[in-house]
């Protein structure tokens, strides 16, 4: 059974960094409350830079708890906390290789649809205390995924995540990553991925570049 392990929210705040003060909301805190899923947000959660975060196709970010021990081993760290990767939902049983972009799920009384994988910005490096982790994360092939909100509702910890519809293309979250930033070379699959209307420019650009060459 797929389920919600942790619900994490945060609001923008100023963080001192070597490059100067930065406003970020990547520091998410777990909550036991059941929260309302709003049109572009989870209740109590906000994004600092709406030009690259939030919006219809990046409303709720989800990350598999299965990746936590893998990162701990690779990084030699024992301090990873729930919400460490800036995710709103830490989940169990939802892995990128098994999830199609466009798949629709019911969580609590809300209905959400996978819109795209997550491409990290420099603020993930701030959260991890390691500026180089952004590239490490992108190379790792464990991007997590964004949901868009199909129907508003409430969700919380321990809610079952039920797939109620599969995406039209059959392209998985991991395959988008593989085709865009990994070693994927299948031109037909790249063109099919570009048909996904919710796919952001950070994924479209490398796909188009590969197709052109």
Secondary structure, 3 states (H helix, E strand, C coil): CCEEEEEEECCCEEEEECCEEEEECCCCEEECCCEEECCCCECCCCCCCCCCCCCHHHCEEEEECHHHHHHHHHHCCCCCCCCCCCCCEEEECCCHHHCECCCEEEECCEEEEEEEECCCCHHHHHHHCCCCHHHHHHHHCCCCEEEEEEECEEECCCCEEEEEECCCCCCEHHHHHHHHCCCCCCHHHHHHHCCCCCCCHHHHHHHHHHHHC
